[in-house]
């Protein structure tokens, strides 16, 4: 996930994110790294040390507890010396997502031992399997709605979030993108999945569900983490209630042409008190709602960016197609655009179409 794109109503200037209502938060990489190094992770390590000291006092002959306490002390010592987060072998920065997942990491990926590499690969393979098991059924049909999606992580695991939840003849659809990459982002994706699945069963208005999820993320997420999200409730009448929290604009295409549903709120996990404002649209038979993460709109070839305008043009041209066909056409057009180039961000696309 990159910076918040201008099409969301935000712009990034000198590390400051601004909305139409003025500046609201600094999200530059330097500020995030400083926060992790001197604030959040230090407090977490100090808390771990206190707990370990109590545990060691209760079980002084347990060698594993003593070893873990020494590792925590070593990490705190590196913080005090200003070298925390640097590989002890090459003195380059350790990958940030690995520090978030394990604050005791001392070596970058290039300097892991063979056994450490093998253990990390096993963990990533398992995490990838778990994450894919959280994805919804592809081709799901609920009432008068047909769906299809394409989930394409760059690596083994992804920070993209996609879910489809049937609810009393209605369909709740969700597509999101967690800040950052790797293990930490995938963990927050799993947290979003669990929160929405749990809260949906409580028959709350969607506005309240989004508000509850935001509150939990603010209270539990790692420093600097947030998630952009588009979620909506598609009703049997064809009415769709859509909440766009800092995400790429949703695209509606059908008999009346093509239009965008822009962001109406901030990403989840930024501010505890946040209003979730809905946009309501009426979809007729054959109309389609198309959602995507910025892995699509920000994809690049040697000279250009794919862009939201190209997404809209493609969806408009393929408006008559069923969701799976529309998704396939989008993926094929992206491949032709990048022309064998490397993807640098996860990409997920979702199509929800009203049927007869």
Secondary structure, DSSP 8 states (H G I E B T S, - for coil): --S--GGGT-EEETTEEEETTEEEEE--HHHHHHHIIIIIHHHHHHHHHHHHHHHHHH-TT-HHHHHHHHHHHHHHHHHHHT-TTB-TTT-SB--HHHHHH-TT--S-GGG--HHHHHHHHHHHHHHHHHHHHTS--TT-EETTEEEEEEEE-SSSS-SEEEEEEEETTEEEEEEEEESS-HHHHHHHHHHHHHHHHHHHTTT--HHHHHHHHHHHHHHHS-TT--EEEEEEEE-TTSEEEEEEES---EEEEETTEEEEE---B--BTS-SS----EEEEE--TT-EEEEE-HHHHT-B-SS-B-HHHHHHHHHHHTTTS-HHHHHHHHHHHHHHHHTT----S-EEEEEEEE--
